Amino acid sequence: MLCFVDMEHENVVKFPCTTLGDDKRIMHWGKRTELKFRFEQITGMVCVLQHYTQITEKKLQEWNVRALLLSGCGTAWDRYDFSRCQELFRIIRGGNIPIMGLCGGHQFIGYAYDIPSGPLGLLPKGNKDPLPDASAGTLKEYGFTAVNILHSDPLFEGLDNKPMFWENHKWGMQEIPPGFTLLASNEMCRIQAIRHKTHLVYGVQFHPEAYTEEQHDGMVLLMNFFRIARVV
């Protein structure tokens, strides 16, 4: 079994949703469910969807979970109560299960090692804002974007040196966590992909799960991760 962990703040996903409204809450869970099915299609394995506040090591063992995928999130990290994340932090640091963090999940891995994330910065004067309705005037990566592979890794098998992945973020990890290697970078956001040197834990700032028929590098990367994790 796989486990897809929803990293969105509980105020967004709870019922009733006072932050976004129930329509957007329903849309949120619909998108998460679609991704759950996408992971099942890739692997042929059942994938359970759980909120990060529900994850325990005992539950993962009882369900025989063979890999964790940590989702992105739209809420700023300064609104999270990390005292509620300590067990998931321990699971990440323990190295007993393959893990891939996606965008916000990648940043969450940094927090497990006391490495914060922060805004990419201000948009230079005269530059077009790709998402003016979301934190206008700040730097953002949005859309299919090339990243530069810095170190050979089985995660990138079958991809060229500048694969394209969907990006949608305005924050980035500020330092490489201790024990990790920087695998990929680009000019806008230096820490695009990392891997722990001894544990099977990856973090990617982009969204490989948001692939399309035309832009399918993300599917290749996910399949590589599942092979490395011996899920497929």
N, CA, C and O of each residue as an XYZ file, in Angstrom:
928
protein
N       0.841     -1.204      0.000
C       0.000      0.000      0.000
C       0.871      1.247      0.000
O       1.929      1.278      0.627
N       0.412      2.283     -0.714
C       1.014      3.603     -0.662
C       0.196      4.495      0.273
O      -0.972      4.219      0.547
N       0.821      5.560      0.754
C       0.087      6.555      1.533
C       0.408      7.938      0.980
O       1.564      8.358      0.952
N      -0.632      8.634      0.543
C      -0.521     10.009      0.056
C      -0.960     10.916      1.193
O      -2.117     10.883      1.611
N      -0.033     11.728      1.691
C      -0.274     12.541      2.877
C      -0.622     13.964      2.458
O       0.168     14.643      1.801
N      -1.803     14.399      2.844
C      -2.234     15.767      2.554
C      -1.602     16.703      3.588
O      -1.888     16.603      4.781
N      -0.746     17.609      3.122
C      -0.030     18.510      4.015
C      -0.738     19.847      4.192
O      -0.186     20.743      4.832
N      -1.940     20.011      3.647
C      -2.640     21.281      3.781
C      -3.065     21.506      5.228
O      -3.359     20.562      5.962
N      -3.090     22.778      5.618
C      -3.444     23.147      6.989
C      -4.846     22.650      7.323
O      -5.747     22.690      6.486
N      -5.018     22.181      8.563
C      -6.305     21.599      8.959
C      -7.455     22.593      8.882
O      -8.601     22.176      8.712
N      -7.194     23.887      9.000
C      -8.272     24.879      8.896
C      -8.861     24.941      7.493
O      -9.993     25.388      7.305
N      -8.082     24.486      6.503
C      -8.562     24.496      5.122
C      -9.419     23.267      4.832
O     -10.403     23.348      4.097
N      -9.039     22.129      5.415
C      -9.687     20.876      5.036
C     -10.791     20.433      5.994
O     -11.542     19.510      5.679
N     -10.902     21.072      7.150
C     -11.911     20.639      8.111
C     -13.313     21.043      7.648
O     -13.465     21.900      6.778
N     -14.326     20.420      8.233
C     -15.730     20.751      7.942
C     -16.376     21.305      9.206
O     -16.252     20.690     10.265
N     -17.073     22.462      9.133
C     -17.119     23.344      7.962
C     -15.819     24.114      7.807
O     -15.114     24.368      8.783
N     -15.509     24.483      6.575
C     -14.264     25.172      6.290
C     -14.474     26.675      6.419
O     -15.138     27.293      5.588
N     -13.904     27.253      7.468
C     -14.059     28.691      7.690
C     -13.033     29.504      6.931
O     -13.169     30.722      6.817
N     -11.990     28.838      6.402
C     -10.916     29.557      5.702
C     -11.258     29.799      4.246
O     -11.168     30.928      3.764
N     -11.653     28.733      3.531
C     -11.917     28.846      2.101
C     -13.391     28.745      1.749
O     -13.790     29.217      0.685
N     -14.212     28.153      2.597
C     -15.591     27.859      2.250
C     -15.705     26.415      1.809
O     -14.739     25.819      1.334
N     -16.903     25.856      1.972
C     -17.083     24.428      1.714
C     -16.878     24.047      0.256
O     -16.414     22.940     -0.018
N     -17.212     24.936     -0.702
C     -17.018     24.603     -2.113
C     -15.542     24.360     -2.412
O     -15.192     23.402     -3.102
N     -14.688     25.221     -1.897
C     -13.253     25.052     -2.148
C     -12.686     23.876     -1.369
O     -11.738     23.231     -1.819
N     -13.258     23.592     -0.205
C     -12.833     22.404      0.535
C     -13.135     21.144     -0.268
O     -12.302     20.243     -0.359
N     -14.336     21.087     -0.850
C     -14.720     19.935     -1.660
C     -13.815     19.832     -2.889
O     -13.419     18.733     -3.275
N     -13.487     20.967     -3.502
C     -12.592     20.975     -4.654
C     -11.202     20.473     -4.252
O     -10.559     19.727     -4.990
N     -10.756     20.896     -3.072
C      -9.449     20.465     -2.578
C      -9.385     18.950     -2.465
O      -8.445     18.325     -2.957
N     -10.387     18.357     -1.815
C     -10.364     16.916     -1.631
C     -10.569     16.183     -2.957
O     -10.072     15.071     -3.139
N     -11.299     16.806     -3.880
C     -11.439     16.205     -5.201
C     -10.108     16.112     -5.917
O      -9.813     15.097     -6.547
N      -9.302     17.154     -5.828
C      -7.976     17.143     -6.465
C      -7.056     16.129     -5.800
O      -6.300     15.426     -6.471
N      -7.127     16.061     -4.464
C      -6.295     15.077     -3.758
C      -6.694     13.657     -4.154
O      -5.832     12.800     -4.350
N      -7.988     13.409     -4.271
C      -8.464     12.071     -4.646
C      -8.026     11.724     -6.069
O      -7.666     10.580     -6.349
N      -8.056     12.705     -6.960
C      -7.594     12.480     -8.336
C      -6.127     12.049     -8.345
O      -5.744     11.145     -9.088
N      -5.306     12.704     -7.513
C      -3.888     12.334     -7.452
C      -3.702     10.947     -6.839
O      -2.837     10.186     -7.272
N      -4.497     10.626     -5.854
C      -4.457      9.279     -5.263
C      -4.679      8.232     -6.356
O      -3.945      7.247     -6.434
N      -5.690      8.447     -7.196
C      -5.962      7.510     -8.284
C      -4.815      7.500     -9.297
O      -4.509      6.460     -9.879
N      -4.189      8.644     -9.505
C      -3.059      8.714    -10.440
C      -1.905      7.855     -9.939
O      -1.285      7.135    -10.721
N      -1.610      7.923     -8.648
C      -0.551      7.091     -8.081
C      -0.917      5.605     -8.180
O      -0.049      4.764     -8.412
N      -2.188      5.291     -8.006
C      -2.626      3.898     -8.128
C      -2.485      3.406     -9.563
O      -2.111      2.254     -9.787
N      -2.779      4.264    -10.537
C      -2.635      3.879    -11.940
C      -1.178      3.617    -12.298
O      -0.876      2.686    -13.044
N      -0.272      4.441    -11.764
C       1.145      4.268    -12.071
C       1.688      2.973    -11.488
O       2.459      2.270    -12.141
N       1.288      2.657    -10.259
C       1.897      1.538     -9.535
C       1.079      0.251     -9.552
O       1.630     -0.832     -9.353
N      -0.232      0.354     -9.788
C      -1.084     -0.814     -9.646
C      -1.294     -1.202     -8.194
O      -1.718     -2.320     -7.902
N      -1.000     -0.283     -7.282
C      -1.085     -0.544     -5.845
C      -2.115      0.383     -5.217
O      -2.286      1.516     -5.666
N      -2.801     -0.087     -4.184
C      -3.757      0.743     -3.459
C      -3.018      1.901     -2.785
O      -1.943      1.716     -2.216
N      -3.606      3.089     -2.858
C      -3.044      4.280     -2.215
C      -4.103      4.867     -1.286
O      -5.212      5.187     -1.716
N      -3.754      5.003     -0.017
C      -4.667      5.583      0.954
C      -4.323      7.055      1.129
O      -3.148      7.422      1.174
N      -5.336      7.890      1.228
C      -5.175      9.334      1.410
C      -5.426      9.678      2.868
O      -6.483      9.366      3.416
N      -4.435     10.334      3.502
C      -4.536     10.687      4.911
C      -4.049     12.116      5.133
O      -3.144     12.585      4.443
N      -4.655     12.803      6.099
C      -4.160     14.125      6.480
C      -2.928     13.958      7.362
O      -2.797     12.967      8.081
N      -2.023     14.943      7.299
C      -0.756     14.807      8.030
C      -0.963     14.655      9.539
O      -0.132     14.049     10.216
N      -2.060     15.199     10.071
C      -2.313     15.093     11.509
C      -2.733     13.686     11.920
O      -2.781     13.379     13.111
N      -3.039     12.818     10.938
C      -3.499     11.462     11.230
C      -2.404     10.410     11.096
O      -2.637      9.237     11.386
N      -1.213     10.813     10.659
C      -0.155      9.852     10.381
C       0.554      9.440     11.668
O       1.024     10.279     12.438
N       0.619      8.128     11.879
C       1.409      7.582     12.983
C       2.229      6.411     12.448
O       1.840      5.760     11.478
N       3.354      6.156     13.084
C       4.193      5.025     12.663
C       3.443      3.708     12.846
O       3.566      2.807     12.017
N       2.668      3.588     13.921
C       1.899      2.368     14.154
C       0.916      2.117     13.021
O       0.777      0.987     12.553
N       0.232      3.173     12.578
C      -0.740      3.030     11.494
C      -0.045      2.598     10.197
O      -0.552      1.734      9.480
N       1.095      3.188      9.900
C       1.823      2.826      8.683
C       2.256      1.366      8.714
O       2.205      0.678      7.694
N       2.679      0.894      9.881
C       3.095     -0.498     10.021
C       1.902     -1.441      9.885
O       1.994     -2.470      9.216
N       0.782     -1.090     10.521
C      -0.405     -1.956     10.451
C      -0.927     -2.056      9.025
O      -1.416     -3.109      8.616
N      -0.827     -0.975      8.271
C      -1.313     -0.975      6.896
C      -0.273     -1.491      5.904
O      -0.559     -1.619      4.713
N       0.917     -1.784      6.384
C       2.005     -2.227      5.512
C       2.259     -1.213      4.385
O       2.380     -1.575      3.215
N       2.334      0.058      4.774
C       2.604      1.127      3.808
C       4.050      1.029      3.340
O       4.967      0.967      4.159
N       4.255      1.014      2.034
C       5.589      0.807      1.467
C       6.244      2.092      0.971
O       7.436      2.094      0.663
N       5.493      3.173      0.888
C       6.073      4.463      0.496
C       5.106      5.571      0.868
O       3.888      5.403      0.805
N       5.673      6.715      1.259
C       4.898      7.913      1.584
C       5.151      8.983      0.543
O       6.287      9.195      0.119
N       4.080      9.662      0.130
C       4.191     10.853     -0.709
C       3.565     12.011      0.053
O       2.396     11.951      0.433
N       4.343     13.064      0.274
C       3.877     14.233      1.016
C       3.458     15.308      0.025
O       4.261     15.732     -0.805
N       2.220     15.749      0.102
C       1.662     16.678     -0.884
C       2.203     18.086     -0.711
O       2.904     18.394      0.253
N       1.857     18.928     -1.668
C       2.068     20.363     -1.519
C       1.009     20.962     -0.601
O       0.139     20.256     -0.090
N       1.097     22.271     -0.399
C       0.111     22.969      0.435
C       0.091     24.440      0.037
O       1.066     24.967     -0.499
N      -1.026     25.087      0.306
C      -1.168     26.488     -0.066
C      -1.060     27.451      1.095
O      -1.043     28.665      0.893
N      -0.987     26.924      2.316
C      -0.939     27.757      3.512
C       0.513     28.007      3.908
O       1.339     27.097      3.861
N       0.822     29.248      4.300
C       2.184     29.587      4.736
C       2.549     28.797      5.981
O       1.704     28.556      6.844
N       3.810     28.396      6.069
C       4.249     27.547      7.173
C       4.159     28.241      8.518
O       4.067     27.567      9.544
N       4.183     29.558      8.551
C       4.126     30.239      9.841
C       2.757     30.117     10.505
O       2.586     30.550     11.645
N       1.784     29.538      9.812
C       0.468     29.295     10.404
C       0.341     27.883     10.972
O      -0.675     27.557     11.585
N       1.351     27.049     10.778
C       1.291     25.666     11.255
C       1.786     25.570     12.695
O       2.660     26.322     13.127
N       1.209     24.635     13.413
C       1.651     24.303     14.764
C       2.523     23.053     14.650
O       2.009     21.936     14.593
N       3.841     23.243     14.617
C       4.736     22.112     14.379
C       4.791     21.140     15.556
O       5.344     20.048     15.427
N       4.218     21.528     16.716
C       4.154     20.571     17.815
C       3.248     19.395     17.452
O       3.345     18.325     18.053
N       2.366     19.593     16.466
C       1.477     18.525     16.017
C       2.117     17.663     14.931
O       1.503     16.712     14.449
N       3.336     17.991     14.551
C       4.003     17.313     13.437
C       5.160     16.438     13.898
O       5.877     15.878     13.069
N       5.351     16.311     15.201
C       6.562     15.667     15.691
C       6.664     14.197     15.284
O       7.759     13.721     14.984
N       5.556     13.476     15.269
C       5.647     12.069     14.876
C       6.000     11.934     13.405
O       6.810     11.081     13.042
N       5.408     12.758     12.556
C       5.755     12.710     11.136
C       7.203     13.142     10.925
O       7.891     12.586     10.069
N       7.675     14.122     11.692
C       9.091     14.493     11.628
C       9.967     13.279     11.973
O      10.966     13.026     11.300
N       9.598     12.538     13.009
C      10.387     11.372     13.409
C      10.376     10.302     12.325
O      11.393      9.652     12.084
N       9.238     10.118     11.673
C       9.146      9.146     10.578
C      10.081      9.549      9.448
O      10.780      8.704      8.890
N      10.100     10.836      9.107
C      10.976     11.325      8.040
C      12.441     11.105      8.410
O      13.225     10.637      7.585
N      12.807     11.435      9.627
C      14.207     11.305     10.046
C      14.617      9.849     10.269
O      15.800      9.516     10.196
N      13.634      8.980     10.541
C      13.958      7.596     10.865
C      14.496      6.789      9.707
O      15.294      5.873      9.903
N      14.064      7.123      8.491
C      14.576      6.428      7.319
C      14.086      5.007      7.159
O      14.724      4.216      6.464
N      12.963      4.654      7.787
C      12.464      3.284      7.714
C      11.490      3.046      6.573
O      11.080      1.909      6.339
N      11.112      4.099      5.859
C      10.149      3.978      4.767
C      10.532      4.970      3.673
O      10.905      6.102      3.982
N      10.447      4.570      2.386
C      10.734      5.515      1.304
C       9.747      6.679      1.326
O       8.545      6.491      1.514
N      10.279      7.880      1.130
C       9.468      9.101      1.199
C       9.832     10.015      0.045
O      11.004     10.165     -0.301
N       8.810     10.626     -0.550
C       9.035     11.721     -1.497
C       8.148     12.893     -1.101
O       6.931     12.751     -0.986
N       8.768     14.055     -0.892
C       8.045     15.281     -0.617
C       7.861     16.087     -1.886
O       8.817     16.301     -2.632
N       6.644     16.535     -2.137
C       6.282     17.258     -3.354
C       5.989     18.714     -3.005
O       5.028     18.991     -2.288
N       6.796     19.644     -3.497
C       6.611     21.079     -3.276
C       6.550     21.385     -1.774
O       7.592     21.389     -1.119
N       5.374     21.638     -1.215
C       5.282     21.892      0.210
C       5.760     20.715      1.035
O       6.321     20.906      2.115
N       5.549     19.494      0.546
C       6.058     18.309      1.237
C       7.572     18.279      1.266
O       8.173     17.825      2.240
N       8.187     18.762      0.200
C       9.646     18.931      0.136
C      10.106     19.925      1.202
O      11.084     19.675      1.907
N       9.413     21.033      1.317
C       9.758     22.027      2.337
C       9.543     21.468      3.748
O      10.300     21.782      4.667
N       8.518     20.646      3.910
C       8.240     20.032      5.211
C       9.390     19.125      5.638
O       9.722     19.065      6.822
N       9.997     18.423      4.695
C      11.169     17.611      5.010
C      12.270     18.488      5.578
O      12.959     18.092      6.518
N      12.441     19.686      5.008
C      13.413     20.624      5.558
C      13.103     20.960      7.007
O      14.007     20.979      7.843
N      11.842     21.224      7.317
C      11.462     21.551      8.693
C      11.743     20.391      9.644
O      12.037     20.616     10.818
N      11.657     19.152      9.154
C      11.982     18.000     10.001
C      13.433     18.044     10.459
O      13.788     17.450     11.478
N      14.270     18.750      9.703
C      15.691     18.899     10.038
C      16.015     20.332     10.468
O      17.168     20.759     10.408
N      14.992     21.069     10.901
C      15.147     22.445     11.397
C      15.657     23.407     10.329
O      16.332     24.389     10.639
N      15.329     23.118      9.068
C      15.670     24.012      7.965
C      14.377     24.675      7.481
O      13.511     23.996      6.928
N      14.232     25.984      7.679
C      12.983     26.652      7.299
C      12.918     26.953      5.804
O      13.919     26.881      5.091
N      11.739     27.286      5.363
C      11.514     27.807      4.018
C      11.065     29.255      4.141
O      10.589     29.686      5.191
N      11.225     30.000      3.050
C      10.833     31.392      3.063
C      10.523     31.888      1.665
O      10.748     31.164      0.695
N      10.010     33.113      1.536
C       9.660     33.671      0.229
C      10.859     33.737     -0.704
O      11.992     33.934     -0.266
N      10.592     33.570     -1.996
C      11.657     33.660     -2.993
C      12.181     35.084     -3.137
O      13.298     35.293     -3.611
N      11.378     36.059     -2.730
C      11.808     37.450     -2.816
C      10.811     38.306     -3.571
O       9.714     37.857     -3.903
N      11.197     39.532     -3.836
C      10.331     40.477     -4.542
C      10.560     40.397     -6.038
O      11.677     40.169     -6.502
N       9.489     40.589     -6.781
C       9.561     40.589     -8.236
C      10.304     41.834     -8.707
O       9.924     42.942     -8.327
N      11.351     41.690     -9.523
C      12.067     42.871    -10.024
C      11.132     43.811    -10.783
O      10.213     43.369    -11.473
N      11.374     45.081    -10.648
C      10.537     46.085    -11.305
C      10.513     45.860    -12.807
O      11.554     45.682    -13.439
N       9.314     45.871    -13.367
C       9.145     45.687    -14.804
C       8.894     44.254    -15.216
O       8.498     44.011    -16.356
N       9.112     43.286    -14.321
C       8.858     41.883    -14.644
C       7.382     41.559    -14.493
O       6.720     42.054    -13.581
N       6.870     40.730    -15.386
C       5.458     40.341    -15.343
C       5.219     39.346    -14.227
O       5.980     38.393    -14.061
N       4.166     39.565    -13.464
C       3.786     38.666    -12.382
C       2.912     37.549    -12.957
O       1.830     37.832    -13.472
N       3.359     36.263    -12.882
C       2.562     35.180    -13.466
C       1.272     34.905    -12.701
O       0.334     34.334    -13.258
N       1.214     35.304    -11.428
C       0.006     35.113    -10.612
C      -0.242     36.383     -9.799
O       0.027     36.402     -8.598
N      -0.749     37.443    -10.431
C      -0.918     38.713     -9.728
C      -1.949     38.667     -8.608
O      -1.955     39.541     -7.740
N      -2.829     37.651     -8.615
C      -3.843     37.554     -7.566
C      -3.344     36.820     -6.327
O      -4.069     36.712     -5.337
N      -2.115     36.315     -6.371
C      -1.547     35.584     -5.233
C      -0.237     36.243     -4.829
O       0.787     36.071     -5.490
N      -0.280     37.000     -3.737
C       0.918     37.705     -3.244
C       1.555     38.520     -4.363
O       2.694     38.278     -4.761
N       0.800     39.483     -4.857
C       1.261     40.312     -5.967
C       2.613     40.947     -5.655
O       2.865     41.404     -4.539
N       3.475     40.963     -6.670
C       4.767     41.614     -6.530
C       5.866     40.739     -5.971
O       6.978     41.216     -5.746
N       5.577     39.453     -5.738
C       6.606     38.543     -5.238
C       7.028     37.569     -6.337
O       6.262     37.282     -7.256
N       8.252     37.070     -6.227
C       8.738     36.067     -7.166
C       7.960     34.767     -7.000
O       7.636     34.356     -5.886
N       7.670     34.135     -8.123
C       6.956     32.858     -8.114
C       7.457     32.017     -9.276
O       7.856     32.545    -10.313
N       7.431     30.715     -9.093
C       7.590     29.796    -10.216
C       6.215     29.210    -10.494
O       5.570     28.647     -9.610
N       5.778     29.355    -11.748
C       4.443     28.868    -12.095
C       4.466     28.378    -13.534
O       4.907     29.088    -14.438
N       3.984     27.149    -13.736
C       3.937     26.557    -15.058
C       5.065     25.547    -15.249
O       5.891     25.345    -14.359
N       5.086     24.922    -16.412
C       6.135     23.948    -16.701
C       7.466     24.668    -16.862
O       7.604     25.591    -17.665
N       8.440     24.223    -16.077
C       9.712     24.928    -15.941
C      10.852     23.917    -15.965
O      10.719     22.816    -15.432
N      11.960     24.285    -16.577
C      13.126     23.412    -16.625
C      13.903     23.492    -15.318
O      14.012     24.559    -14.714
N      14.437     22.364    -14.891
C      15.379     22.330    -13.774
C      16.673     21.696    -14.276
O      16.659     20.886    -15.203
N      17.772     22.066    -13.665
C      19.083     21.573    -14.074
C      19.517     20.445    -13.143
O      19.621     20.644    -11.932
N      19.769     19.272    -13.699
C      20.238     18.149    -12.905
C      21.718     18.344    -12.603
O      22.530     18.510    -13.514
N      22.062     18.324    -11.325
C      23.437     18.570    -10.882
C      24.197     17.285    -10.602
O      25.410     17.222    -10.798
N      23.479     16.252    -10.139
C      24.114     14.976     -9.796
C      23.301     13.833    -10.386
O      22.072     13.827    -10.323
N      24.000     12.880    -10.951
C      23.324     11.694    -11.468
C      22.651     10.943    -10.332
O      23.226     10.769     -9.258
N      21.427     10.501    -10.584
C      20.672      9.766     -9.577
C      19.632      8.911    -10.288
O      19.104      9.327    -11.320
N      19.327      7.735     -9.769
C      18.299      6.893    -10.402
C      16.951      7.597    -10.531
O      16.127      7.190    -11.350
N      16.713      8.631     -9.751
C      15.453      9.365     -9.841
C      15.272      9.992    -11.219
O      14.143     10.202    -11.664
N      16.379     10.292    -11.897
C      16.314     11.003    -13.182
C      16.544     10.078    -14.379
O      16.749     10.557    -15.494
N      16.514      8.787    -14.168
C      16.728      7.856    -15.272
C      15.692      8.086    -16.372
O      14.495      8.197    -16.108
N      16.179      8.155    -17.602
C      15.291      8.367    -18.745
C      14.969      9.816    -19.035
O      14.228     10.100    -19.975
N      15.509     10.750    -18.248
C      15.280     12.182    -18.446
C      16.563     12.844    -18.949
O      17.665     12.361    -18.690
N      16.405     13.957    -19.673
C      17.596     14.679    -20.104
C      18.098     15.575    -18.969
O      17.567     15.529    -17.859
N      19.117     16.387    -19.243
C      19.745     17.183    -18.184
C      18.902     18.377    -17.744
O      19.195     18.990    -16.718
N      17.861     18.714    -18.504
C      16.977     19.814    -18.133
C      15.519     19.392    -18.305
O      14.828     19.884    -19.197
N      15.059     18.493    -17.460
C      13.659     18.052    -17.570
C      12.700     19.169    -17.179
O      13.069     20.126    -16.498
N      11.467     19.019    -17.626
C      10.427     20.017    -17.371
C       9.418     19.468    -16.369
O       8.896     18.364    -16.524
N       9.160     20.260    -15.349
C       8.173     19.878    -14.343
C       7.270     21.066    -14.024
O       7.664     22.220    -14.189
N       6.057     20.770    -13.568
C       5.127     21.819    -13.169
C       5.588     22.444    -11.856
O       5.878     21.746    -10.884
N       5.649     23.777    -11.851
C       6.010     24.526    -10.643
C       4.838     25.426    -10.246
O       4.147     25.988    -11.096
N       4.634     25.545     -8.936
C       3.595     26.442     -8.438
C       3.927     26.779     -6.984
O       3.365     26.194     -6.057
N       4.848     27.731     -6.796
C       5.253     28.068     -5.437
C       5.882     29.460     -5.403
O       6.390     29.962     -6.406
N       5.832     30.053     -4.238
C       6.478     31.352     -4.011
C       7.422     31.316     -2.820
O       8.043     32.323     -2.480
N       7.530     30.149     -2.187
C       8.482     29.915     -1.106
C       9.472     28.840     -1.552
O       9.194     28.061     -2.464
N      10.619     28.814     -0.898
C      11.600     27.777     -1.179
C      12.398     27.433      0.065
O      12.494     28.234      0.995
N      12.968     26.235      0.079
C      13.837     25.811      1.175
C      15.070     26.708      1.194
O      15.662     26.967      0.146
N      15.459     27.181      2.361
C      16.522     28.178      2.448
C      17.919     27.582      2.510
O      18.885     28.246      2.131
N      18.050     26.347      2.977
C      19.342     25.665      3.028
C      19.120     24.190      2.736
O      18.004     23.685      2.862
N      20.190     23.500      2.343
C      20.118     22.055      2.160
C      20.140     21.408      3.539
O      21.051     21.683      4.319
N      19.174     20.562      3.866
C      19.156     19.938      5.195
C      20.407     19.089      5.420
O      20.972     18.556      4.465
N      20.840     18.960      6.665
C      22.012     18.121      6.949
C      21.769     16.677      6.544
O      20.698     16.122      6.789
N      22.781     16.072      5.918
C      22.671     14.691      5.486
C      22.086     14.519      4.106
O      21.943     13.389      3.639
N      21.737     15.622      3.426
C      21.135     15.555      2.098
C      22.113     16.050      1.029
O      23.042     16.806      1.314
N      21.880     15.609     -0.187
C      22.629     16.061     -1.363
C      21.700     16.832     -2.278
O      20.566     16.414     -2.514
N      22.175     17.958     -2.796
C      21.402     18.731     -3.771
C      21.514     18.059     -5.130
O      22.611     17.898     -5.663
N      20.381     17.672     -5.682
C      20.360     16.943     -6.960
C      20.020     17.824     -8.146
O      20.501     17.569     -9.250
N      19.205     18.854     -7.953
C      18.752     19.677     -9.071
C      18.496     21.095     -8.598
O      18.180     21.332     -7.432
N      18.639     22.037     -9.526
C      18.521     23.450     -9.185
C      18.042     24.213    -10.423
O      17.979     23.655    -11.519
N      17.708     25.477    -10.241
C      17.556     26.408    -11.357
C      17.766     27.824    -10.843
O      17.992     28.032     -9.651
N      17.690     28.790    -11.739
C      18.048     30.155    -11.373
C      17.077     30.766    -10.370
O      17.492     31.519     -9.490
N      15.805     30.455    -10.491
C      14.801     31.054     -9.618
C      14.847     30.486     -8.205
O      14.723     31.222     -7.225
N      15.024     29.177     -8.109
C      14.973     28.509     -6.803
C      16.085     27.458     -6.771
O      16.028     26.461     -7.491
N      17.080     27.686     -5.944
C      18.297     26.860     -5.986
C      18.040     25.420     -5.588
O      18.614     24.515     -6.193
N      17.185     25.167     -4.576
C      17.024     23.809     -4.054
C      15.771     23.193     -4.664
O      14.679     23.278     -4.103
N      15.956     22.569     -5.829
C      14.838     21.983     -6.558
C      14.637     20.504     -6.269
O      13.512     20.011     -6.344
N      15.701     19.790     -5.943
C      15.574     18.368     -5.629
C      16.711     17.967     -4.702
O      17.855     18.376     -4.897
N      16.389     17.159     -3.685
C      17.373     16.688     -2.721
C      17.147     15.205     -2.448
O      16.055     14.677     -2.660
N      18.200     14.546     -1.973
C      18.081     13.151     -1.528
C      18.951     12.966     -0.289
O      20.068     13.478     -0.216
N      18.422     12.228      0.680
C      19.211     11.909      1.866
C      20.334     10.950      1.472
O      20.145     10.078      0.623
N      21.489     11.115      2.087
C      22.668     10.338      1.700
C      22.578      8.880      2.117
O      23.198      8.023      1.487
N      21.821      8.577      3.164
C      21.727      7.189      3.629
C      20.294      6.665      3.697
O      20.092      5.451      3.657
N      19.306      7.533      3.797
C      17.900      7.117      3.832
C      17.260      7.345      2.468
O      17.696      8.210      1.708
N      16.240      6.576      2.164
C      15.528      6.739      0.894
C      14.458      7.818      1.067
O      13.261      7.535      1.133
N      14.930      9.062      1.138
C      14.055     10.223      1.311
C      14.431     11.263      0.258
O      15.563     11.747      0.219
N      13.466     11.595     -0.589
C      13.640     12.612     -1.624
C      12.711     13.790     -1.349
O      11.628     13.620     -0.788
N      13.137     14.968     -1.745
C      12.276     16.137     -1.775
C      12.426     16.832     -3.110
O      13.543     17.012     -3.595
N      11.313     17.226     -3.712
C      11.351     17.976     -4.973
C      10.462     19.206     -4.836
O       9.320     19.108     -4.386
N      10.988     20.357     -5.223
C      10.247     21.601     -5.090
C       9.107     21.695     -6.097
O       8.155     22.451     -5.902
N       9.210     20.932     -7.159
C       8.208     20.969     -8.232
C       7.126     19.916     -7.983
O       7.124     19.228     -6.963
N       6.204     19.812     -8.951
C       5.067     18.889     -8.855
C       5.151     17.842     -9.964
O       4.541     18.029    -11.017
N       5.888     16.741     -9.763
C       5.937     15.716    -10.818
C       4.585     15.061    -11.053
O       4.323     14.526    -12.131
N       3.730     15.105    -10.040
C       2.404     14.479    -10.178
C       1.496     15.230    -11.138
O       0.466     14.699    -11.555
N       1.865     16.478    -11.501
C       1.033     17.301    -12.391
C       1.525     17.189    -13.831
O       1.698     18.194    -14.519
N       1.747     15.958    -14.274
C       2.208     15.750    -15.649
C       1.027     15.705    -16.615
O      -0.120     15.533    -16.200
N       1.314     15.860    -17.889
C       0.304     15.765    -18.938
C       0.837     14.844    -20.039
O       1.975     14.378    -19.973
N       0.014     14.590    -21.036
C       0.469     13.767    -22.159
C       1.611     14.447    -22.896
O       2.528     13.784    -23.380
N       1.554     15.776    -22.980
C       2.602     16.518    -23.689
C       3.840     16.718    -22.819
O       4.965     16.683    -23.317
N       3.632     16.927    -21.519
C       4.737     17.147    -20.583
C       4.704     16.008    -19.555
O       4.027     16.092    -18.530
N       5.454     14.943    -19.860
C       5.333     13.739    -19.041
C       6.605     13.401    -18.258
O       6.742     12.284    -17.761
N       7.530     14.348    -18.144
C       8.734     14.081    -17.351
C       8.387     13.747    -15.900
O       9.074     12.949    -15.262
N       7.323     14.358    -15.384
C       6.920     14.084    -14.015
C       6.519     12.637    -13.813
O       6.829     12.048    -12.778
N       5.829     12.051    -14.793
C       5.438     10.647    -14.686
C       6.668      9.755    -14.673
O       6.729      8.784    -13.919
N       7.659     10.085    -15.515
C       8.903      9.310    -15.547
C       9.585      9.367    -14.183
O      10.040      8.346    -13.668
N       9.653     10.560    -13.603
C      10.307     10.710    -12.299
C       9.570      9.932    -11.213
O      10.201      9.272    -10.388
N       8.249     10.004    -11.207
C       7.480      9.254    -10.210
C       7.689      7.754    -10.370
O       7.870      7.039     -9.385
N       7.664      7.282    -11.601
C       7.889      5.856    -11.830
C       9.276      5.450    -11.344
O       9.448      4.370    -10.778
N      10.271      6.321    -11.567
C      11.617      6.028    -11.072
C      11.623      5.926     -9.545
O      12.240      5.023     -8.981
N      10.930      6.860     -8.880
C      10.876      6.802     -7.414
C      10.234      5.502     -6.948
O      10.735      4.857     -6.027
N       9.138      5.116     -7.573
C       8.454      3.893     -7.155
C       9.333      2.655     -7.400
O       9.274      1.689     -6.640
N      10.137      2.690     -8.451
C      11.065      1.575     -8.686
C      12.149      1.554     -7.616
O      12.473      0.497     -7.076
N      12.712      2.729     -7.308
C      13.745      2.812     -6.275
C      13.192      2.307     -4.936
O      13.879      1.621     -4.179
N      11.934      2.664     -4.668
C      11.274      2.254     -3.416
C      10.809      0.796     -3.467
O      10.295      0.273     -2.478
N      10.989      0.139     -4.619
C      10.578     -1.260     -4.820
C       9.083     -1.438     -4.645
O       8.603     -2.446     -4.127
N       8.364     -0.417     -5.098
C       6.899     -0.495     -5.109
C       6.419     -1.134     -6.399
O       5.410     -1.839     -6.409
N       7.149     -0.887     -7.505
C       6.813     -1.494     -8.801
C       8.004     -2.292     -9.305
O       7.938     -2.886    -10.381
